[in-house]
Amino acid sequence: MSGQVPLALDYSYLSPEVTADEILSWQPKVTCAHQLLMDGTGPGNDFLGWLDPEAIMPAAQLTAIQQAAARLRNEVEVMVVIGIGGSYLGARTVIEALAAPGSPQVWYAGQTLSAEYTAQLLAALEGKRFCLNVVSKSGTTTEPAVAFRLLRDQLIRQVGKQRASELIIATTDPAKGALRQMAAQEGYQTFPIPPNVGGRFSVFTAVGLLPIAFAGIDIAAMLDGAVCCAHACANPDLRHNPAYMYATARNLLYAKGKVIELLASFEPRVHYLAEWWKQLYGESEGKRLMGIFPASVEFTTDLHSMGQWIQEGRREIFETFINIAGGMPAVKIPADADNADGLNFLAGMSLDEVNRRAFEGTALAHRDGGVPSMTLTLPELSARPFGALLYFFERACAISGYLLGVNPFNQPGVESYKKNMFALMNKPGYEAQSAEVIAAVQEHVGKHVVTF
């Protein structure tokens, strides 16, 4: 671990809805939530392995991941990551943000049941040298299991069964489950998903780090950023802990009727950061008819679509801006002799500077329009600060959930659609529910339809 945490939280634009004194008045609640988390006495305490990224990713395992990624980079053109939710979102977040042009390609499967998407993926892999990283604790989750069956068959057809076994890595439960059993039978290389780490908190395990390393990103630096943030969060004092400040502020805003949080950025490369963040907070806090609805916008693009609603729509939202302070390419705007577009006042300025002024102007306009906001600043988009950012959100999510009064580590509602889907497909074990679910669908669907 080295250096300070490369993140800063500016909460100046929360006032007047939420003041600094109000936030600090929650210190006793925050200290209590911190103690529950660190002592392991709060709800969901069997899923706290992520708290210490150094412990869940020991040096020997980190080296093994780096070696496996290097081997595969020498042997294939594409890695297909097969997983859904936290089994792929963390990796995709980092790869989309940090992978350099020309990096080894990482594609994704098992996050959808779309026949069109899957057919296009299979077609694109024809004639390609590719490997599979299948990520699942159980190996029986429907979406990734279906995708793995299809992709495994294609890989075997292209390279043969023995070679395919060398090009499949299973990231799964260390001791049990269908995927663990298949890996042992077929001779796949494996990496563990710690039993005490849930999917949405798994980016610093092999779940995230193997595909990230394959894409050529420095996972040791990324892990170092997370470790630094974890050490800094040992101090629950709100005046010195931006993660806890963020968690407290969003709960105060929620108590005052701000029920939608927009994660806003001015950089397309962090698009999947928002997707990962939405799963993290939506799945962690959306319980017992409570929770802030996590949404996202990508500016300046969405200022020309959602901007009007944000500026003058219902005042039940707040924003968290992701600001990248530096490290952007130096794209200068040229002068034009005719100045037909009237843009010579920008001549000589960098595009990044214009984008920054757009951010500052937007945050001020939204504040004036009644939308409070916070800004989380990274010095640049690189491995270490990005690792710190991901851990920041994980730690804040845990504290925020405890402040809200829910278990931030379970997801009981996720099973509801699965039970209905399995009953409709007559999955073994769901025969008793099948007739009831089919009848319920028939009772509602198609009764009221309008057509042209």
C-alpha positions in Angstrom: 0.0 0.0 0.0 1.4 3.4 -0.9 0.3 7.1 -0.8 -2.9 8.8 -0.2 -6.3 7.9 -1.5 -6.6 9.7 -4.9 -10.3 10.8 -4.4 -12.0 13.9 -3.2 -15.7 14.6 -2.4 -17.1 18.1 -2.8 -20.5 18.5 -1.2 -20.8 22.3 -1.5 -23.9 22.1 -3.7 -25.9 20.1 -1.2 -26.9 23.3 0.6 -29.6 24.5 1.4 -31.4 21.1 1.3 -28.6 19.5 3.4 -26.1 21.4 5.4 -22.6 20.4 6.7 -23.9 20.7 10.3 -26.8 18.3 9.5 -24.4 15.7 8.1 -22.1 16.0 11.1 -25.0 15.5 13.4 -25.3 12.0 12.1 -21.9 11.1 13.4 -23.3 8.8 16.2 -25.4 6.9 13.7 -22.4 6.5 11.3 -20.1 5.4 14.1 -22.7 2.8 15.0 -23.0 1.6 11.4 -19.2 1.5 11.1 -19.0 -0.6 14.2 -21.6 -3.1 13.0 -19.7 -3.4 9.8 -16.2 -3.8 11.3 -17.3 -6.1 14.1 -19.4 -8.3 11.8 -22.5 -7.9 13.9 -24.8 -6.3 11.4 -27.2 -7.9 8.9 -25.5 -9.9 6.1 -22.3 -10.4 8.2 -21.5 -13.6 6.4 -20.8 -11.6 3.2 -18.1 -9.2 4.5 -15.1 -10.7 2.8 -14.8 -7.8 0.4 -14.0 -5.4 3.3 -10.3 -6.3 3.2 -9.3 -6.4 -0.5 -5.8 -7.4 0.6 -7.1 -10.5 2.4 -9.4 -11.7 -0.4 -6.6 -11.3 -3.0 -3.4 -12.6 -1.5 -0.1 -12.1 -3.4 0.1 -15.7 -4.6 -3.4 -15.6 -6.1 -2.7 -12.2 -7.7 0.4 -13.6 -9.4 -1.5 -16.7 -10.6 -4.1 -14.5 -12.2 -1.5 -12.4 -13.9 0.2 -15.5 -15.2 -3.1 -17.0 -16.5 -3.9 -13.7 -18.2 -0.5 -13.5 -19.8 -0.8 -17.1 -21.1 -4.1 -16.5 -22.7 -3.1 -13.2 -24.2 -0.4 -15.1 -26.1 -2.8 -17.8 -27.3 -6.0 -16.1 -28.2 -7.5 -12.9 -29.7 -10.6 -12.7 -27.6 -11.7 -13.6 -24.1 -15.5 -14.1 -23.7 -16.5 -13.5 -20.1 -19.7 -15.5 -19.3 -21.6 -14.1 -16.3 -24.5 -11.9 -15.2 -24.8 -9.0 -12.7 -21.7 -8.8 -10.5 -20.1 -11.7 -12.3 -19.3 -9.4 -15.3 -20.2 -5.8 -14.5 -17.1 -5.0 -12.4 -14.7 -6.3 -15.0 -16.6 -4.6 -17.8 -16.6 -1.3 -15.8 -12.8 -1.3 -15.5 -12.1 -2.5 -19.0 -14.3 0.0 -20.7 -12.7 2.8 -18.6 -9.1 1.9 -18.7 -8.2 -0.5 -21.5 -5.8 1.1 -24.0 -6.5 1.1 -27.7 -5.4 -2.1 -29.3 -5.7 -4.1 -26.0 -6.8 -7.7 -26.2 -10.5 -7.9 -26.7 -13.0 -8.9 -24.0 -16.5 -9.8 -25.1 -19.4 -10.7 -22.9 -22.1 -13.4 -22.8 -24.6 -14.8 -20.3 -25.9 -11.4 -19.3 -28.9 -11.7 -21.6 -31.2 -14.3 -23.1 -31.5 -12.5 -26.4 -31.3 -14.9 -29.3 -30.2 -12.0 -31.6 -27.3 -11.0 -29.4 -26.2 -14.5 -28.9 -26.4 -15.4 -32.6 -24.3 -12.4 -33.5 -21.7 -13.3 -30.8 -21.4 -16.9 -32.0 -21.1 -15.7 -35.6 -18.4 -13.2 -34.7 -16.4 -15.9 -33.0 -16.3 -18.1 -36.1 -12.7 -18.4 -37.1 -11.5 -16.4 -34.1 -9.0 -17.7 -31.5 -10.9 -17.3 -28.3 -11.1 -18.4 -24.7 -13.9 -18.6 -22.2 -13.9 -17.3 -18.6 -17.2 -18.6 -17.1 -18.1 -16.9 -13.8 -20.7 -18.4 -11.6 -20.7 -19.6 -7.9 -23.2 -22.4 -8.7 -22.9 -23.0 -12.4 -26.6 -23.3 -12.7 -27.8 -19.6 -13.1 -29.9 -19.8 -16.2 -28.5 -17.0 -18.4 -24.7 -17.8 -18.0 -25.3 -21.6 -18.0 -27.1 -21.4 -21.3 -24.5 -19.2 -22.8 -21.7 -21.4 -21.5 -23.3 -24.5 -23.1 -23.5 -22.8 -26.5 -20.0 -21.3 -26.4 -18.4 -24.4 -25.0 -19.9 -26.4 -27.9 -18.6 -23.9 -30.4 -15.1 -23.8 -28.9 -14.9 -27.6 -28.9 -16.1 -27.7 -32.5 -13.3 -25.2 -33.5 -10.3 -26.5 -31.6 -11.3 -30.0 -30.2 -12.2 -31.0 -26.7 -8.7 -31.3 -25.2 -7.6 -27.9 -26.5 -11.0 -26.3 -25.4 -10.3 -27.5 -21.8 -7.1 -25.5 -21.9 -8.9 -22.4 -23.1 -11.7 -22.4 -20.5 -11.2 -20.9 -17.0 -13.9 -21.3 -14.4 -14.2 -18.7 -11.7 -16.5 -20.4 -9.2 -17.1 -21.6 -5.6 -13.9 -23.1 -4.2 -15.5 -26.3 -3.0 -18.9 -27.1 -4.4 -21.4 -26.5 -7.2 -22.1 -27.8 -10.7 -19.4 -25.6 -12.3 -16.8 -26.7 -9.7 -17.7 -30.3 -10.5 -17.5 -29.8 -14.2 -14.2 -28.0 -14.0 -12.7 -30.9 -12.0 -14.1 -33.4 -14.5 -12.9 -31.5 -17.7 -9.6 -30.2 -16.3 -10.4 -26.5 -16.5 -8.1 -24.1 -14.7 -10.1 -22.5 -11.8 -10.0 -19.5 -9.6 -12.2 -19.1 -6.4 -15.1 -16.9 -5.7 -14.8 -16.4 -1.9 -18.0 -17.8 -0.2 -18.1 -14.6 1.9 -18.2 -12.2 -1.1 -21.4 -11.5 -3.0 -21.4 -10.9 -6.7 -21.8 -7.1 -6.7 -18.9 -6.8 -4.3 -16.6 -9.2 -6.2 -14.6 -6.9 -8.5 -11.4 -7.3 -6.4 -11.6 -11.1 -6.6 -10.7 -13.3 -9.6 -14.2 -12.5 -10.8 -13.1 -9.1 -11.9 -9.3 -9.2 -11.9 -8.8 -12.1 -14.4 -10.5 -10.4 -17.4 -9.2 -7.0 -16.3 -5.6 -8.4 -16.4 -6.3 -10.1 -19.7 -7.2 -6.6 -21.1 -3.7 -5.4 -20.1 -4.7 -3.3 -17.1 -2.4 -3.1 -14.1 -4.5 -5.1 -11.5 -1.8 -4.7 -8.8 -2.1 -0.9 -9.0 -5.9 -1.1 -9.0 -5.8 -3.3 -6.0 -3.4 -0.9 -4.3 -5.9 1.9 -4.7 -8.6 -0.2 -3.1 -6.4 -1.2 -0.2 -5.5 2.5 0.4 -9.2 3.4 0.4 -10.0 0.5 2.8 -7.3 1.6 5.2 -8.5 5.2 5.1 -12.1 4.1 5.9 -10.9 2.7 9.2 -11.5 6.2 10.6 -15.3 6.7 10.8 -15.0 10.5 11.4 -17.2 12.1 8.8 -14.8 15.1 8.5 -12.1 12.7 7.3 -14.0 10.0 5.5 -15.5 11.0 2.1 -17.1 7.5 1.6 -19.1 7.9 4.9 -19.9 11.5 4.1 -21.4 10.4 0.8 -23.4 7.6 2.5 -24.7 10.0 5.1 -25.6 12.8 2.7 -27.6 10.5 0.4 -29.6 9.2 3.4 -30.3 12.8 4.5 -31.5 13.7 1.0 -33.7 10.6 0.9 -35.3 11.5 4.2 -36.1 14.9 2.6 -37.9 13.4 -0.4 -35.0 13.1 -2.8 -35.7 9.5 -3.9 -33.8 9.4 -7.2 -30.0 9.7 -7.5 -28.4 10.4 -10.8 -24.8 9.3 -11.3 -23.6 11.9 -13.9 -20.4 12.0 -15.8 -19.0 13.9 -18.8 -16.8 11.0 -19.9 -18.2 8.1 -22.1 -15.5 5.8 -20.8 -17.2 5.5 -17.4 -20.6 4.5 -18.9 -20.2 1.0 -17.3 -19.2 2.5 -14.0 -22.8 3.7 -13.9 -24.1 0.3 -14.8 -22.1 -1.4 -12.0 -23.0 1.4 -9.5 -26.7 0.9 -10.3 -26.6 -2.8 -9.5 -24.5 -2.1 -6.4 -27.0 0.4 -4.9 -30.2 -0.9 -6.4 -29.7 -4.5 -5.3 -28.3 -3.5 -1.9 -30.9 -0.9 -0.8 -34.1 -1.6 -2.7 -35.9 -3.5 0.1 -38.9 -3.3 2.3 -40.5 -0.7 0.0 -37.5 1.6 0.6 -34.4 2.8 -1.1 -33.1 5.5 -3.4 -33.6 4.7 -7.1 -30.2 4.7 -8.8 -30.2 6.2 -12.3 -27.5 7.6 -14.6 -26.9 10.2 -17.2 -24.0 10.8 -19.6 -23.4 14.5 -20.3 -23.2 16.5 -22.4 -25.1 14.0 -24.6 -28.0 13.7 -22.1 -28.2 17.4 -21.6 -29.9 17.4 -25.0 -32.5 14.7 -23.9 -32.8 14.5 -20.1 -31.5 18.0 -19.4 -34.9 19.7 -19.5 -36.4 17.2 -17.0 -33.5 17.5 -14.7 -33.6 21.3 -14.8 -37.3 21.8 -14.4 -39.0 18.4 -13.6 -40.2 17.0 -10.3 -37.8 18.0 -7.5 -37.2 14.5 -6.1 -33.7 14.0 -7.5 -30.1 14.7 -6.6 -26.9 14.2 -8.6 -23.5 12.7 -7.9 -21.0 13.9 -10.5 -17.9 11.9 -11.5 -15.2 14.4 -12.4 -11.9 13.4 -14.1 -9.4 16.1 -13.2 -6.7 15.3 -15.7 -5.0 12.9 -18.0 -7.1 13.6 -21.0 -5.7 13.9 -24.6 -4.6 17.4 -25.7 -7.2 18.0 -28.5 -7.0 21.7 -29.3 -9.7 23.7 -31.1 -8.3 25.5 -34.2 -9.1 29.0 -35.3 -11.0 29.6 -38.5 -10.5 32.7 -40.7 -14.2 33.0 -41.6 -15.5 32.2 -38.1 -18.8 31.2 -39.7 -19.8 29.0 -36.7 -18.9 31.8 -34.2 -16.5 29.5 -32.3 -13.3 31.5 -32.5 -13.7 32.5 -28.9 -12.7 28.8 -28.2 -9.7 28.8 -30.5 -6.6 27.4 -28.7 -8.6 25.9 -25.9 -8.5 22.1 -25.4 -11.6 20.0 -25.7 -11.1 18.8 -22.2 -11.2 22.4 -20.9 -14.5 23.0 -22.8 -15.9 19.8 -21.3 -14.9 21.0 -17.9 -16.7 24.3 -18.3 -19.7 22.4 -19.4 -19.6 20.3 -16.2 -19.2 23.4 -14.0 -22.0 25.3 -15.8 -24.3 22.2 -15.6 -23.7 21.6 -11.9 -24.4 25.3 -11.2 -27.6 25.4 -13.4 -29.0 22.3 -11.8 -28.2 23.6 -8.3 -30.0 26.8 -9.2 -32.9 24.7 -10.5 -33.3 22.9 -7.1 -31.1 19.8 -7.7 -28.5 19.3 -4.9 -25.4 17.5 -5.9 -22.0 16.2 -4.9 -18.9 15.8 -7.0 -16.4 12.9 -6.7 -13.1 13.8 -8.3 -10.4 11.5 -9.6 -7.0 12.9 -10.6 -7.1 10.8 -13.8 -8.6 7.6 -15.3 -5.9 5.1 -14.4 -5.8 1.9 -12.4 -5.0 3.1 -8.9 -7.6 5.9 -8.6 -10.1 3.7 -10.3 -9.5 0.9 -7.8 -10.0 3.4 -5.0 -13.2 4.7 -6.6 -14.8 1.2 -6.8 -13.9 0.5 -3.2 -15.2 3.9 -2.2 -18.6 3.0 -3.6 -18.6 -0.5 -2.0 -17.8 0.9 1.4 -20.3 3.7 1.2 -23.0 1.3 0.0 -22.5 -0.9 3.1 -22.7 2.1 5.5 -25.6 3.6 3.5 -27.6 0.4 3.8 -27.1 0.1 7.5 -28.1 3.8 7.9 -31.3 3.0 5.9 -32.0 0.0 8.1 -31.7 -2.7 5.5 -29.4 -5.7 4.9 -27.2 -4.4 2.1 -25.8 -7.8 1.3 -28.8 -9.9 0.3 -31.2 -9.7 -2.6 -34.4 -11.7 -1.8 -36.4 -10.0 -4.5 -34.2 -11.3 -7.3 -35.6 -14.8 -7.0 -39.2 -13.9 -7.8 -38.8 -13.7 -11.6 -36.7 -16.9 -11.5 -39.5 -18.9 -9.8 -42.1 -17.8 -12.4 -39.7 -18.4 -15.3 -38.8 -21.9 -14.1 -42.4 -22.8 -13.5 -43.3 -21.6 -17.1 -40.5 -23.8 -18.5 -41.4 -26.8 -16.4 -38.0 -27.0 -14.8 -37.7 -30.2 -12.6 -38.8 -29.3 -9.1 -41.2 -26.6 -10.2 -44.0 -28.9 -11.4 -46.3 -28.0 -8.5 -46.2 -24.2 -9.4 -46.3 -24.6 -13.1 -50.1 -24.8 -13.5 -50.7 -21.9 -11.1 -48.2 -19.6 -12.9 -49.4 -20.5 -16.4 -53.0 -19.8 -15.2 -51.9 -16.4 -13.7 -50.2 -15.4 -17.0 -53.2 -16.4 -19.1 -55.5 -14.5 -16.7 -53.7 -11.2 -17.2 -52.0 -11.2 -20.6 -53.9 -10.5 -23.7 -57.2 -9.4 -22.0 -56.8 -5.7 -22.8 -54.9 -5.0 -26.1 -55.0 -2.0 -28.5 -53.8 -2.6 -32.0 -53.6 -0.5 -35.2 
